[in-house]
Amino acid sequence: MKTERRFRGIKATLPSKDCNKCGKPFSWRKKWAKCWEEVKFCSERCRRARRGAS
């Protein structure tokens, strides 16, 4: 029998922030666990465009 991986937590309880570039809210990701305080942008696209006019 094949085992299926599922998210077992409640996404609403995850911390979130607003992107410094576009202003959209984004949620915590496991890959950001060690550097969540330093994360400022929701995506690579926003990070690259950070110097442009919003």
PyMOL Python script that loads the backbone (N, CA, C, O; Angstrom):
from pymol import cmd

cmd.read_pdbstr("""\
ATOM      1  N   MET A   1       0.837  -1.178   0.000  1.00  0.00           N
ATOM      2  CA  MET A   1       0.000   0.000   0.000  1.00  0.00           C
ATOM      3  C   MET A   1       0.884   1.244   0.000  1.00  0.00           C
ATOM      4  O   MET A   1       1.814   1.349   0.799  1.00  0.00           O
ATOM      5  N   LYS A   2       0.595   2.177  -0.890  1.00  0.00           N
ATOM      6  CA  LYS A   2       1.381   3.396  -1.018  1.00  0.00           C
ATOM      7  C   LYS A   2       0.955   4.420   0.038  1.00  0.00           C
ATOM      8  O   LYS A   2      -0.234   4.683   0.219  1.00  0.00           O
ATOM      9  N   THR A   3       1.938   4.989   0.726  1.00  0.00           N
ATOM     10  CA  THR A   3       1.645   5.971   1.757  1.00  0.00           C
ATOM     11  C   THR A   3       1.603   7.367   1.137  1.00  0.00           C
ATOM     12  O   THR A   3       2.467   7.728   0.339  1.00  0.00           O
ATOM     13  N   GLU A   4       0.611   8.129   1.504  1.00  0.00           N
ATOM     14  CA  GLU A   4       0.451   9.483   0.979  1.00  0.00           C
ATOM     15  C   GLU A   4       0.860  10.486   2.051  1.00  0.00           C
ATOM     16  O   GLU A   4       0.428  10.378   3.199  1.00  0.00           O
ATOM     17  N   ARG A   5       1.692  11.462   1.683  1.00  0.00           N
ATOM     18  CA  ARG A   5       2.111  12.491   2.640  1.00  0.00           C
ATOM     19  C   ARG A   5       1.116  13.643   2.590  1.00  0.00           C
ATOM     20  O   ARG A   5       0.744  14.114   1.515  1.00  0.00           O
ATOM     21  N   ARG A   6       0.699  14.083   3.754  1.00  0.00           N
ATOM     22  CA  ARG A   6      -0.254  15.174   3.857  1.00  0.00           C
ATOM     23  C   ARG A   6       0.196  16.164   4.918  1.00  0.00           C
ATOM     24  O   ARG A   6       0.894  15.807   5.866  1.00  0.00           O
ATOM     25  N   PHE A   7      -0.212  17.404   4.743  1.00  0.00           N
ATOM     26  CA  PHE A   7       0.027  18.418   5.762  1.00  0.00           C
ATOM     27  C   PHE A   7      -0.951  18.154   6.890  1.00  0.00           C
ATOM     28  O   PHE A   7      -2.160  18.113   6.659  1.00  0.00           O
ATOM     29  N   ARG A   8      -0.454  17.975   8.103  1.00  0.00           N
ATOM     30  CA  ARG A   8      -1.311  17.610   9.221  1.00  0.00           C
ATOM     31  C   ARG A   8      -1.572  18.764  10.182  1.00  0.00           C
ATOM     32  O   ARG A   8      -2.323  18.612  11.145  1.00  0.00           O
ATOM     33  N   GLY A   9      -0.960  19.907   9.929  1.00  0.00           N
ATOM     34  CA  GLY A   9      -1.159  21.048  10.809  1.00  0.00           C
ATOM     35  C   GLY A   9      -2.276  21.950  10.318  1.00  0.00           C
ATOM     36  O   GLY A   9      -2.961  21.642   9.342  1.00  0.00           O
ATOM     37  N   ILE A  10      -2.446  23.047  10.997  1.00  0.00           N
ATOM     38  CA  ILE A  10      -3.462  24.020  10.620  1.00  0.00           C
ATOM     39  C   ILE A  10      -2.749  25.238  10.061  1.00  0.00           C
ATOM     40  O   ILE A  10      -2.039  25.929  10.793  1.00  0.00           O
ATOM     41  N   LYS A  11      -2.928  25.513   8.770  1.00  0.00           N
ATOM     42  CA  LYS A  11      -2.212  26.606   8.122  1.00  0.00           C
ATOM     43  C   LYS A  11      -2.553  27.970   8.712  1.00  0.00           C
ATOM     44  O   LYS A  11      -1.720  28.876   8.689  1.00  0.00           O
ATOM     45  N   ALA A  12      -3.745  28.126   9.233  1.00  0.00           N
ATOM     46  CA  ALA A  12      -4.159  29.411   9.808  1.00  0.00           C
ATOM     47  C   ALA A  12      -3.326  29.784  11.031  1.00  0.00           C
ATOM     48  O   ALA A  12      -3.255  30.957  11.396  1.00  0.00           O
ATOM     49  N   THR A  13      -2.702  28.805  11.661  1.00  0.00           N
ATOM     50  CA  THR A  13      -1.901  29.081  12.856  1.00  0.00           C
ATOM     51  C   THR A  13      -0.453  29.447  12.530  1.00  0.00           C
ATOM     52  O   THR A  13       0.293  29.845  13.425  1.00  0.00           O
ATOM     53  N   LEU A  14      -0.042  29.320  11.268  1.00  0.00           N
ATOM     54  CA  LEU A  14       1.319  29.668  10.880  1.00  0.00           C
ATOM     55  C   LEU A  14       1.488  31.182  10.895  1.00  0.00           C
ATOM     56  O   LEU A  14       0.550  31.903  10.555  1.00  0.00           O
ATOM     57  N   PRO A  15       2.665  31.682  11.281  1.00  0.00           N
ATOM     58  CA  PRO A  15       2.883  33.130  11.255  1.00  0.00           C
ATOM     59  C   PRO A  15       2.905  33.649   9.826  1.00  0.00           C
ATOM     60  O   PRO A  15       3.226  32.913   8.893  1.00  0.00           O
ATOM     61  N   SER A  16       2.562  34.913   9.662  1.00  0.00           N
ATOM     62  CA  SER A  16       2.599  35.512   8.331  1.00  0.00           C
ATOM     63  C   SER A  16       3.167  36.922   8.425  1.00  0.00           C
ATOM     64  O   SER A  16       3.232  37.517   9.500  1.00  0.00           O
ATOM     65  N   LYS A  17       3.577  37.441   7.264  1.00  0.00           N
ATOM     66  CA  LYS A  17       4.129  38.788   7.144  1.00  0.00           C
ATOM     67  C   LYS A  17       3.597  39.404   5.865  1.00  0.00           C
ATOM     68  O   LYS A  17       3.030  38.706   5.025  1.00  0.00           O
ATOM     69  N   ASP A  18       3.777  40.709   5.712  1.00  0.00           N
ATOM     70  CA  ASP A  18       3.458  41.385   4.460  1.00  0.00           C
ATOM     71  C   ASP A  18       4.756  41.625   3.709  1.00  0.00           C
ATOM     72  O   ASP A  18       5.768  42.002   4.301  1.00  0.00           O
ATOM     73  N   CYS A  19       4.719  41.405   2.406  1.00  0.00           N
ATOM     74  CA  CYS A  19       5.892  41.595   1.552  1.00  0.00           C
ATOM     75  C   CYS A  19       6.271  43.070   1.508  1.00  0.00           C
ATOM     76  O   CYS A  19       5.398  43.930   1.392  1.00  0.00           O
ATOM     77  N   ASN A  20       7.566  43.372   1.600  1.00  0.00           N
ATOM     78  CA  ASN A  20       8.039  44.752   1.548  1.00  0.00           C
ATOM     79  C   ASN A  20       7.866  45.377   0.171  1.00  0.00           C
ATOM     80  O   ASN A  20       7.807  46.603   0.066  1.00  0.00           O
ATOM     81  N   LYS A  21       7.783  44.587  -0.876  1.00  0.00           N
ATOM     82  CA  LYS A  21       7.657  45.105  -2.228  1.00  0.00           C
ATOM     83  C   LYS A  21       6.205  45.250  -2.669  1.00  0.00           C
ATOM     84  O   LYS A  21       5.770  46.343  -3.033  1.00  0.00           O
ATOM     85  N   CYS A  22       5.457  44.152  -2.639  1.00  0.00           N
ATOM     86  CA  CYS A  22       4.089  44.163  -3.181  1.00  0.00           C
ATOM     87  C   CYS A  22       3.014  44.334  -2.121  1.00  0.00           C
ATOM     88  O   CYS A  22       1.874  44.659  -2.450  1.00  0.00           O
ATOM     89  N   GLY A  23       3.356  44.122  -0.860  1.00  0.00           N
ATOM     90  CA  GLY A  23       2.393  44.302   0.220  1.00  0.00           C
ATOM     91  C   GLY A  23       1.470  43.121   0.476  1.00  0.00           C
ATOM     92  O   GLY A  23       0.636  43.177   1.380  1.00  0.00           O
ATOM     93  N   LYS A  24       1.603  42.054  -0.300  1.00  0.00           N
ATOM     94  CA  LYS A  24       0.746  40.881  -0.114  1.00  0.00           C
ATOM     95  C   LYS A  24       1.210  40.078   1.098  1.00  0.00           C
ATOM     96  O   LYS A  24       2.409  39.982   1.359  1.00  0.00           O
ATOM     97  N   PRO A  25       0.261  39.499   1.839  1.00  0.00           N
ATOM     98  CA  PRO A  25       0.651  38.655   2.970  1.00  0.00           C
ATOM     99  C   PRO A  25       1.183  37.305   2.489  1.00  0.00           C
ATOM    100  O   PRO A  25       0.683  36.750   1.511  1.00  0.00           O
ATOM    101  N   PHE A  26       2.191  36.784   3.175  1.00  0.00           N
ATOM    102  CA  PHE A  26       2.711  35.456   2.873  1.00  0.00           C
ATOM    103  C   PHE A  26       2.979  34.729   4.174  1.00  0.00           C
ATOM    104  O   PHE A  26       3.280  35.346   5.195  1.00  0.00           O
ATOM    105  N   SER A  27       2.868  33.409   4.127  1.00  0.00           N
ATOM    106  CA  SER A  27       2.984  32.581   5.326  1.00  0.00           C
ATOM    107  C   SER A  27       4.368  31.983   5.490  1.00  0.00           C
ATOM    108  O   SER A  27       5.157  31.911   4.548  1.00  0.00           O
ATOM    109  N   TRP A  28       4.635  31.562   6.702  1.00  0.00           N
ATOM    110  CA  TRP A  28       5.873  30.888   7.071  1.00  0.00           C
ATOM    111  C   TRP A  28       6.033  29.614   6.255  1.00  0.00           C
ATOM    112  O   TRP A  28       5.057  28.921   5.969  1.00  0.00           O
ATOM    113  N   ARG A  29       7.268  29.314   5.885  1.00  0.00           N
ATOM    114  CA  ARG A  29       7.598  28.059   5.200  1.00  0.00           C
ATOM    115  C   ARG A  29       8.687  27.356   5.987  1.00  0.00           C
ATOM    116  O   ARG A  29       9.487  27.994   6.671  1.00  0.00           O
ATOM    117  N   LYS A  30       8.707  26.054   5.884  1.00  0.00           N
ATOM    118  CA  LYS A  30       9.681  25.269   6.641  1.00  0.00           C
ATOM    119  C   LYS A  30      11.115  25.671   6.295  1.00  0.00           C
ATOM    120  O   LYS A  30      11.976  25.677   7.175  1.00  0.00           O
ATOM    121  N   LYS A  31      11.387  26.007   5.027  1.00  0.00           N
ATOM    122  CA  LYS A  31      12.748  26.383   4.633  1.00  0.00           C
ATOM    123  C   LYS A  31      13.187  27.702   5.266  1.00  0.00           C
ATOM    124  O   LYS A  31      14.379  28.008   5.291  1.00  0.00           O
ATOM    125  N   TRP A  32      12.227  28.493   5.783  1.00  0.00           N
ATOM    126  CA  TRP A  32      12.537  29.747   6.452  1.00  0.00           C
ATOM    127  C   TRP A  32      12.599  29.592   7.964  1.00  0.00           C
ATOM    128  O   TRP A  32      12.661  30.598   8.671  1.00  0.00           O
ATOM    129  N   ALA A  33      12.584  28.389   8.477  1.00  0.00           N
ATOM    130  CA  ALA A  33      12.528  28.160   9.917  1.00  0.00           C
ATOM    131  C   ALA A  33      13.678  28.835  10.667  1.00  0.00           C
ATOM    132  O   ALA A  33      13.464  29.394  11.742  1.00  0.00           O
ATOM    133  N   LYS A  34      14.869  28.792  10.126  1.00  0.00           N
ATOM    134  CA  LYS A  34      16.039  29.345  10.815  1.00  0.00           C
ATOM    135  C   LYS A  34      16.236  30.833  10.561  1.00  0.00           C
ATOM    136  O   LYS A  34      16.980  31.485  11.295  1.00  0.00           O
ATOM    137  N   CYS A  35      15.583  31.389   9.532  1.00  0.00           N
ATOM    138  CA  CYS A  35      15.833  32.789   9.185  1.00  0.00           C
ATOM    139  C   CYS A  35      14.539  33.587   8.999  1.00  0.00           C
ATOM    140  O   CYS A  35      14.527  34.557   8.241  1.00  0.00           O
ATOM    141  N   TRP A  36      13.466  33.205   9.663  1.00  0.00           N
ATOM    142  CA  TRP A  36      12.160  33.861   9.487  1.00  0.00           C
ATOM    143  C   TRP A  36      12.224  35.359   9.758  1.00  0.00           C
ATOM    144  O   TRP A  36      11.546  36.127   9.075  1.00  0.00           O
ATOM    145  N   GLU A  37      13.013  35.797  10.728  1.00  0.00           N
ATOM    146  CA  GLU A  37      13.123  37.220  11.052  1.00  0.00           C
ATOM    147  C   GLU A  37      13.762  38.014   9.915  1.00  0.00           C
ATOM    148  O   GLU A  37      13.514  39.214   9.791  1.00  0.00           O
ATOM    149  N   GLU A  38      14.578  37.368   9.087  1.00  0.00           N
ATOM    150  CA  GLU A  38      15.281  38.042   7.997  1.00  0.00           C
ATOM    151  C   GLU A  38      14.507  38.045   6.688  1.00  0.00           C
ATOM    152  O   GLU A  38      14.869  38.781   5.770  1.00  0.00           O
ATOM    153  N   VAL A  39      13.451  37.242   6.573  1.00  0.00           N
ATOM    154  CA  VAL A  39      12.666  37.153   5.343  1.00  0.00           C
ATOM    155  C   VAL A  39      11.820  38.410   5.206  1.00  0.00           C
ATOM    156  O   VAL A  39      11.070  38.765   6.116  1.00  0.00           O
ATOM    157  N   LYS A  40      11.944  39.095   4.043  1.00  0.00           N
ATOM    158  CA  LYS A  40      11.234  40.353   3.831  1.00  0.00           C
ATOM    159  C   LYS A  40      10.358  40.345   2.584  1.00  0.00           C
ATOM    160  O   LYS A  40       9.476  41.191   2.442  1.00  0.00           O
ATOM    161  N   PHE A  41      10.593  39.399   1.681  1.00  0.00           N
ATOM    162  CA  PHE A  41       9.877  39.388   0.412  1.00  0.00           C
ATOM    163  C   PHE A  41       9.162  38.062   0.216  1.00  0.00           C
ATOM    164  O   PHE A  41       9.636  37.021   0.672  1.00  0.00           O
ATOM    165  N   CYS A  42       8.014  38.099  -0.467  1.00  0.00           N
ATOM    166  CA  CYS A  42       7.195  36.899  -0.641  1.00  0.00           C
ATOM    167  C   CYS A  42       7.735  35.969  -1.718  1.00  0.00           C
ATOM    168  O   CYS A  42       7.444  34.773  -1.699  1.00  0.00           O
ATOM    169  N   SER A  43       8.515  36.496  -2.655  1.00  0.00           N
ATOM    170  CA  SER A  43       9.002  35.674  -3.757  1.00  0.00           C
ATOM    171  C   SER A  43      10.339  36.188  -4.265  1.00  0.00           C
ATOM    172  O   SER A  43      10.789  37.278  -3.911  1.00  0.00           O
ATOM    173  N   GLU A  44      10.948  35.382  -5.094  1.00  0.00           N
ATOM    174  CA  GLU A  44      12.210  35.772  -5.726  1.00  0.00           C
ATOM    175  C   GLU A  44      11.992  36.987  -6.637  1.00  0.00           C
ATOM    176  O   GLU A  44      12.848  37.867  -6.727  1.00  0.00           O
ATOM    177  N   ARG A  45      10.851  37.022  -7.301  1.00  0.00           N
ATOM    178  CA  ARG A  45      10.536  38.143  -8.186  1.00  0.00           C
ATOM    179  C   ARG A  45      10.483  39.467  -7.419  1.00  0.00           C
ATOM    180  O   ARG A  45      11.038  40.466  -7.876  1.00  0.00           O
ATOM    181  N   CYS A  46       9.832  39.481  -6.277  1.00  0.00           N
ATOM    182  CA  CYS A  46       9.770  40.692  -5.448  1.00  0.00           C
ATOM    183  C   CYS A  46      11.147  41.061  -4.893  1.00  0.00           C
ATOM    184  O   CYS A  46      11.489  42.239  -4.796  1.00  0.00           O
ATOM    185  N   ARG A  47      11.925  40.058  -4.533  1.00  0.00           N
ATOM    186  CA  ARG A  47      13.267  40.316  -4.001  1.00  0.00           C
ATOM    187  C   ARG A  47      14.139  40.982  -5.054  1.00  0.00           C
ATOM    188  O   ARG A  47      14.881  41.914  -4.748  1.00  0.00           O
ATOM    189  N   ARG A  48      14.054  40.508  -6.294  1.00  0.00           N
ATOM    190  CA  ARG A  48      14.856  41.104  -7.380  1.00  0.00           C
ATOM    191  C   ARG A  48      14.406  42.504  -7.720  1.00  0.00           C
ATOM    192  O   ARG A  48      15.229  43.336  -8.101  1.00  0.00           O
ATOM    193  N   ALA A  49      13.125  42.789  -7.594  1.00  0.00           N
ATOM    194  CA  ALA A  49      12.577  44.087  -7.974  1.00  0.00           C
ATOM    195  C   ALA A  49      12.536  45.062  -6.803  1.00  0.00           C
ATOM    196  O   ALA A  49      11.895  46.108  -6.910  1.00  0.00           O
ATOM    197  N   ARG A  50      13.190  44.758  -5.704  1.00  0.00           N
ATOM    198  CA  ARG A  50      13.094  45.560  -4.492  1.00  0.00           C
ATOM    199  C   ARG A  50      13.543  47.010  -4.675  1.00  0.00           C
ATOM    200  O   ARG A  50      13.058  47.897  -3.972  1.00  0.00           O
ATOM    201  N   ARG A  51      14.450  47.260  -5.596  1.00  0.00           N
ATOM    202  CA  ARG A  51      14.973  48.619  -5.789  1.00  0.00           C
ATOM    203  C   ARG A  51      14.098  49.468  -6.697  1.00  0.00           C
ATOM    204  O   ARG A  51      14.229  50.692  -6.712  1.00  0.00           O
ATOM    205  N   GLY A  52      13.206  48.838  -7.454  1.00  0.00           N
ATOM    206  CA  GLY A  52      12.333  49.574  -8.379  1.00  0.00           C
ATOM    207  C   GLY A  52      11.220  50.314  -7.656  1.00  0.00           C
ATOM    208  O   GLY A  52      10.983  50.097  -6.467  1.00  0.00           O
ATOM    209  N   ALA A  53      10.552  51.173  -8.373  1.00  0.00           N
ATOM    210  CA  ALA A  53       9.424  51.921  -7.796  1.00  0.00           C
ATOM    211  C   ALA A  53       8.234  51.006  -7.626  1.00  0.00           C
ATOM    212  O   ALA A  53       7.969  50.167  -8.487  1.00  0.00           O
ATOM    213  N   SER A  54       7.528  51.152  -6.550  1.00  0.00           N
ATOM    214  CA  SER A  54       6.390  50.280  -6.283  1.00  0.00           C
ATOM    215  C   SER A  54       5.095  50.881  -6.723  1.00  0.00           C
ATOM    216  O   SER A  54       4.042  50.264  -6.564  1.00  0.00           O
TER     217      SER A  54
END
""", "prot")
cmd.dss("prot")
cmd.show_as("cartoon", "prot")
cmd.util.cbc("prot")
cmd.orient("prot")
